[in-house]
């Protein structure tokens, strides 16, 4: 269903998060969107059923094709992203996969960020190649490399910014200009920022993908994905393929995520406030070699992040003196922070990308993307800052006789400053 922006387009983003997304007709005046846990829907008459199937009449048929609760969530995220309409999927990777399946054909070529979520890269390198779709991976923080990688067969530019897990930033407007110049589809995975902090459609993107599992849901209790398109034509094309392949989201799943969206601004503001303080703390810690956080003035793309984002988010990557063994020591000694993958929840999480979320990517390719063995990824939560700091500090202090690392400056990372702050 096309999103109706008449009520939400003029609202500010905090208000949109609370109010955008509703059912068309209230049954009892309920303030919360009901859970329509129904597989199928009754037609008033045979003629109405036929009209709905033919598209001549709006209305629900079968939950794989559309559901009021799921549509409310789609309307909410589309409003937040400033797009035409949303398509909810059962997982974030279902959203990524359906965009590729709907828009790419045999012989097509993609230019993608080299530092993206591991499963997205595996899909491009290992799965889509079976169907004749090729990919080139480049450091999109240097957008000039994108244009050099374009081929006559290039059909899509696929960007993730901030990048997972290096925290490099891509100039989304610059990429949008390249895509428009060459008439290439432009897709942005917006998971690490989310629509509260960054809206790629405003910067030229045709399609935006979010893993709803992360900041939009925010409670580490449900998974889901969302595709938002800038226009109607792409929406219809992707929606049709999503329905055929059955990537449908469950109504109860949609309701839980929609409930999370209502408090998303509060959670994101608190978590990124903690992250800024924590990044500065890590930057001055004697057992931390480098810190990558877009909010730090020393981050190579700090100015770009400041220009295109409404905040710097709550994801931090850092390296510890002594390399991977020291990183393992830290992860095995945190007490409050949880050793787990995923991100964007109210609780702080820590993980090791090279052996966990990005382990399926060959080591050489990981290092080319800035995913070094020493890199530790931290998703900062909403706890009291002092408690997160103290826990991380005691875990870092468990590192014994750290060996000095040779400086390995790379875009998106900063060496530790020589003086404490």
N, C-alpha and C positions, 0 to 999 in steps of 0.2 A: 504494500500500500504506500502511496506517495505521502511523505511527511507533510503535515499542515503546519506552516510556520506563522500563520496569522497571529497566533497567540504568543509565540515564543521568540520570534525573530528580533524584536526590539528589547528583549530582556537582557540584563547583564548575566555573566556566566555563573555567578553564585546562585542567582534566582533561577536560571535555566536548569541547573543541576537538581534543584528542589522541585520544580514545577513542570518541566518539559517531559512529555510522555504520559499519555492517558488513554483510556478507552473511549470510544466514540460516544457511547450512551451510558450514563450512570444508571444502575439498577435500583439501588437504595440510597443514593447520595453518599456512597462510600468515599472516603478521602484517600484510601490506599487502593492502588490498582488490584483488582481481584486476580486470583490464580484460576485461569480457565483450563483446568486439568481435564481436558476432553480430547479424545483422538479425532472425533468427527462432529459435525454440526448438522442439525436438522434443517431441512428446507421448508419454507412455508407451503410450497406447492412444487409439482413436477416442473412447471414452467420456470419457477424461480431457480430450481436446481440447474436446469439447462442454461439459463441466462448467466448464472455464476460461472459455470464451466466454460462458456463461450467468451466470457469477459465483458458481456454486455451489462452485467449487474455486479455491483460490489457486494461483498459478503463472504463469510467464511464457509469453507468446504470440508477441509481436512487439515489437521495441524501441521503436517509436513509442508503444506502449501501456504499456511498462514494461521496465526493464532492471536487473539486480542492481547494477551499478556506479553507475548513475544513482540508484537507490533508496537506496544507501548514503549518497550525498551529500545527498539529500533528508532522510534521517533525521538526519544530522549537523546541518544548518542548522536544522531544526525543533527539535531539542533545544537548540541555542544560543539560539534565539529564544523558547523556552518555549511553542511552539504545538502544535497537534494533529498536523499533517503538512505536508510541503513538496512543491512542484511545481517541478521544475527546467525551465528553458526555454533555448533556444539563445542568447538575448541578454537583456540587461536590459530593453530596450524590448519584447521579446516578452512578458516578464512583465507589464509595464505594460499592454500592449495586450490581453492575454488576460483580465486582471481586468476591464477595461472591457467587453470583448465578452461575457464570461460573465454580468455582473451588471447591465448597463444595457440599457434598451429605448427605443424611440422615444418621445420626449416627456419623458424623464427629464432631471434637472438635477443638475449637480455643483458643489459649492463647493470650489475648489482654492487652494492657496498660490500667490500671484502670482509668487514667485521660486522656480521649480522648474527642473529640467533642461530645456533648450530643446526637445528632441524630445518630451518629455512634454506641454509646452504646445502645441506644434504639433499633436500628435495630438488634443488636446482642441478646439483652435480651428479647425483646418482639416479634419480627417478625420472625427471623430465628428459634427460638425455636418451632414455629408452624410446621416447616418442619423437626424437629428432629436434628437440629444443636445446640450443646451446646457450651458455652463459659466460660472460667475462666479469671477473671480480676486480674492482679497483678501489683505491682509497678515495672515497667521495668527499672527504674533507678538503681535498685538492680538486675542485670541480673541473679544472682543466683536463684532468685525466679522463673524465667521463666522455668528453667530446672526442678525445683521441681513440677511445675504445669503441666508438660507434661504427657499425657496419651497415651496409645497405639493407640487411635483413633485420636490423635492430627494431624490435617492436615495443620494448618497454624498458624504462629505467626504474630500478627498484632500490629505494634508499631506506636505511634505518638511521634515525638520528634523534637523540644521542645513540651512539653505536653500542651494541652489546658484545663484549663488556668493556671495551677500551675507553668509552665515554668521549670519543671524538665527536665533533659536531660538523654537520654538513650545512652549507649555505643553501637552504631550501629554495629561496627565491632565485638564486643563480641557476640551480638545476632546473627550476621551472622554466626559465628563459631558454635554456638549452633544449628542453623537451618541446617547447612550443615552436622554436625555430625549426626543428627537424620533424615536427608533427609525430612525436613519439609519446605513447602513454606514459604517465608519470605516477608511480605508486610509492607511497610512504608508509612504512611501518612506524606508527606513532606510539608504540607501547611504552617506551621508557619515559616519555613526557606525558602523554595523554592529552585530551582536548582542553583540560583546564589550564595547561601550561603552554600548549602549542597547537596551532590549527593549520596544518599544511595546505588545505584547500585554499585558504586565504593567500597562500604563497605560490599557487600555480599547480598544485597536485590535482590529478584527476580522480585518484582513489586513495583512501586512507584506511589502514588496517589497524585494529587495536586488539590485543589480547585482553579480554574483559576480566580474565583471571587476576590481573595485577591491580593497578591503582583504581580502576573504575569499580571493581567489586570491593577490594581492599580488606577482605577478612579471611583469606586463605581457606575458603570452604567450598568454592565452586569454580568450575572452569567454563570458558566460553570465548567466542571471538565475535568481532564486528567488522563489517565492511561498510564504508560510507563513500558514496560516489558524488562527484561534483554535479553531474547531470543525469537526465532521465534515460538517455540511450544506454549508457554503461550500466545503469541500475537494472534495467530490464534484462539486459544480456546476462549479467552475473546472477540475478535473481532466478532466472530460468534454469541455469545450470545448477545452482545450489539446490533447487527443488528436485531436479532430476536425480542428483547424486545423494540426496537425502542428508545433507549436513545440518538439518534443522535443530534448533535449540529447543529444549524441553521447557514448558511453561513455568514449572516451579523453579528451574534454573534461572530463567529470565527474571522472575519475581525477586529472587535473592539478589541478583546483580543490580536490578533497578533500585532495590532498597539500599545497596551499597553506594550507588551513584548519588543518592540524596545527601550523604555525608562526605562525599569525596572532596569537596573544597576544604573542609575543616581538616581532614586527614592529610591532604597533600601539603597544606600550609604548615602544619605542625611538623611533619616529617622532613620537609626541606629546610625548615629552620634548624632542626637538629643536625641535618646533614652539613649545612654550612659551618656550624660550630665544630662538628666532628672532623671535617676536612682540614680545618685550620689546626686542630689539635694533632691530627696525624702528620700534617706537614712539618710540625716542629718536633715530632717524636724521634728520639735517637735511633730507634730500631726500625724506622720506616724509611725506605730508600726514595720513594717517589709517590705522589698522590695525583690522581686524575679526577678532577671534579670541575665542571664548567663554571662554577661560581667563583673559583679561585682566579685572581687577576693574572696569575702565571700560566693559566691554561691557554694553549695556542689558539683556540677558537673562542676565547672568553667573550670578545666583542661581538662575534656573530651570535653566540648564545644569548647575550644580553639584548640583542636587537630583535631576534625572532621568537624568543621564549618569554613568558610572563613570570618565570622563575626558573631556578636551576635544577629542580628535582631533588630526589633523595637517594640517588644511586652514586656510589663512590667505588672506584677501583684504586688499589694501592699495591705497592711491592714492598716486601720486607727484607731487611738486610739478612743475608744468609740464604736467600732463594727459597725453593720449594719446601725444603725441610723446615725452615723457620715458619713458612706459611702453614704447614701442617700443624706445627706446634701451636700457633695462634688458634686455628680452627678447633683443635682438640681441647683447648683450655678455656674457651668462652663459656660462660655460665648462664647469663641472661640472654645473650644473642644466640639464636638457634642455628645450628649447622644444617642447612636445608637449601635446596634450590627454589626457584621462583622469587618473586619480589613484589613490592607494592602493598604489602599487608600492614596491619597496624603494629606487628611485631618486627623486630630487626632480625635479618637473616644474613648469614655469611656462607660463601661457597668458593670452590676452586674451579674456575672454568676449564682449565686445561685438562683436568681429570674428570670433570663432571659434565656441565652443560655443553661444552665444546670439544669433548673427548673424541667424537666421531670425525673431527676434522684433522687431517694429517698435520704433524708437528710443524713442518716447514710452512704450510699455508697458515697455520695459527700464528706463527711468529711474524710472517709477512703482514698479517692483519693487526699486529700489536698485542696478540694474546700470548704473553710470555708465561713460562712455567711459574714464575714468581708472583703472577698477578692474583690478587685476592679480590673478590667482588662482594661488596657490602650493600645490602638494601636497608637503609635506615628507617626505623619505625617511629611510632608516636609515643614511646616511653619518655620518661624524664631524661633530658640530655645527660645529666650528671651520671645517671645509672648506666647508660650506654657507654659513655666515656670511661667510667671506672672499670667496667667489665673488659672493654677492649684494652685498656692500659694494663690490667693485671695479666691478660693473656699475652700481650706483647712482651711483658717483662719476664715471661717464662722462657723466652728465647735466650739461650746461653752462648756467650762468646760469638756473636754474629760476625760472619766474614763480610768484609766490605765488598760490595758489588761494583763491578766496573760500570761507569755511567753508560746508559743506553738510552739517550734521549730519543724520543719519537713523538710524532704529532699526537696530541691527546694525553701526554703524560708530562709530569713535571718532576725534576729532581728536587729533593728536599732542600729547602733554603738553609744556608749555613748558620743562621742565627735563629734562636727561638723567638716566638712572639708571645 
